[in-house]
């Protein structure tokens, strides 16, 4: 499984009452222990980080920042422990490599200045 972190501040923290009322996991002590973020609440992002095969985020820089206490929002220790499967994938494209104006595979090049000439 792949879990993608867009903003670590939104972790899905809820009262542990959710374990029993919604998920029916109150009788499974491991579920409570592994999702717990404090004495009375659980953290779904923590569970996702612990059990995902791969963790991705929006950039290589953000992937590094998440491993620091200042940016990790209390989960930095997990990001460090699982850094081997943490990948930052930059949003967008490399506009130098994928430039339609200089791409020789495109038969008709339309640049801003040539619109209307074609």
SULQUIPE-V714480 format. One record per backbone hydrogen bond with DSSP energy under -1.0 kcal/mol. CO is the residue of the C=O (numbers start at 1). NH is the residue of the N-H. E is the energy in kcal/mol with one decimal. If there is no record, write none. Layout:
co:CO nh:NH e:E
co:CO nh:NH e:E
//
This chain:
co:1 nh:53 e:-1.1
co:1 nh:54 e:-2.1
co:3 nh:56 e:-2.6
co:7 nh:10 e:-1.7
co:9 nh:11 e:-1.1
co:11 nh:45 e:-2.2
co:12 nh:44 e:-2.2
co:14 nh:42 e:-2.9
co:15 nh:18 e:-2.1
co:16 nh:19 e:-1.1
co:17 nh:21 e:-2.9
co:18 nh:22 e:-1.5
co:18 nh:23 e:-2.2
co:19 nh:25 e:-4.1
co:25 nh:28 e:-1.9
co:28 nh:32 e:-1.3
co:29 nh:33 e:-2.5
co:30 nh:34 e:-2.8
co:31 nh:35 e:-1.5
co:32 nh:36 e:-1.3
co:35 nh:43 e:-3.1
co:40 nh:16 e:-2.4
co:41 nh:37 e:-2.1
co:41 nh:38 e:-1.3
co:42 nh:14 e:-2.0
co:43 nh:47 e:-1.5
co:44 nh:48 e:-2.2
co:45 nh:49 e:-2.8
co:46 nh:50 e:-2.1
co:47 nh:51 e:-1.8
co:48 nh:52 e:-1.8
co:54 nh:3 e:-2.3
co:55 nh:87 e:-2.8
co:56 nh:5 e:-2.9
co:57 nh:89 e:-2.8
co:58 nh:91 e:-1.1
co:59 nh:63 e:-2.0
co:60 nh:64 e:-1.8
co:61 nh:65 e:-2.5
co:62 nh:66 e:-2.4
co:64 nh:67 e:-1.2
co:65 nh:68 e:-2.3
co:68 nh:72 e:-2.7
co:72 nh:75 e:-2.3
co:75 nh:79 e:-2.2
co:76 nh:80 e:-2.4
co:77 nh:81 e:-2.5
co:78 nh:82 e:-2.2
co:80 nh:83 e:-1.4
co:82 nh:85 e:-2.1
co:83 nh:86 e:-1.1
co:85 nh:55 e:-3.0
co:87 nh:57 e:-2.0
co:93 nh:95 e:-1.0
co:94 nh:98 e:-2.6
co:103 nh:106 e:-1.3
co:111 nh:114 e:-1.0
co:114 nh:117 e:-2.1
//
